[in-house]
Amino acid sequence: MPRLGLILDFGGVLTTPVPDCARAFARREGLPEDAFLHAFAVDPAGKALYAELERGAITQVDWNTAMAARLGLDNAENLLGRVLANLHPAEHDPCTTRG
C-alpha cells in the first residue's frame, strides 16, 4: 500500500518544549507565567479556538485576534509566532532519546 502522508509530533519532540516558549512569551508580554498555557489548553473557549484553527474553520489572523482578546493583549499581530519565538530544534535525536 502506498504511503499517503507523514504525521509528526513536532512541538516538544522535534523541538524544544512548547510550554517553555509559552511561559517566555507570557513574561515578555507582562502576563502571569502560565497565562497563555491556561488560555490555550485549559480554558474551554481557548481550547475551542485552537480546535477551530487546526480544522481550518478560522484563519490564523482570526485566531490571533480572538486569543489576544482572551489574554487581554492589545497587539494580536503574529501572536502565535510571538508565542513560539523561542522554539528551536531539539538537541537530541527524537528517534533514540526518551524523556
N, C-alpha and C positions, 0 to 999 in steps of 0.2 A: 504494500500500500504506500503511495507516495506521501511524503510529509507535506503538510499544508500550512504549517506555521511553527513558530517558536515562541514559547512562553518563558519569560524570565522573571525572577523575583529580584527586582532592581534595587530599591531602597533598602539599605542596611545589609545587603548580601553582596552585591557588586560594588556598593558604595559605602561610605561612612554612614553611621546611624542617622536616620531621618529625625528622630526625636532630638538629637543634639543640635541639628540645624534649626529646628523649630524653636528650641529654647534660646539659641543665639539670636534668632530673628526677634523674638519677644523682647529680649534685653535691649537690642538695638532700637526697637520701637518704643521703649519705655513701658512695656506691658509686664504684668506678672509673668514669671518664667514659664509657667505651663499654660498660659492663656490660649496660645494657638492650638496646642495639643488638645486642650479641653474643647475648644470650639470646633475642631476638626474631627475628633474621634469619640467624644463623649456626648456633647450636646446633640440631641436628636435632629434639630434643624440644620446644624453644621454637617452632620453625617449625611443627611438627605441631600444637601447641596453638593457634596463631593460625589455622591452616587449619581446625581444628575449629570455632573461634569464627566464622569467616567463613561456613562451611557451615551454621551453626546447630546443630551437633552437641553443643555445650556452651553454657551460658549465660555471660553477661558475668561474673556472680559466680563461676562455676566457673573461668573463665579468670583472673580477678583472683587467686583463691586459689592456683591452680597456678603462675602466673607469679611471684607474690610468693614462693612457696616456692623456685622456681628461683633467684630473686635473693637469697634469704636474708633477706627482709624479714618482720617480724612483722605489719605492717599491710597487709592486702590490700584494704581498703575503697577503692573508687573508683580502683583502680590505674591503669587506662587514662586516666581523667580527670586524674589527677595527672601522668601521663606527658605528656599533651597540654596541660597548663595554659598553656604559653607559645605555643600555636598561635594565630596571628592571620591575618586575611585578608591576602592578598598585596597589596603596594603597587603592583603593576604590573598591566597588563591582560594576563592569560594568553593572550588570543587574538592579541595582536600582539607580545609580547615573548618572545624566546628566550633560553635560558641560565639 
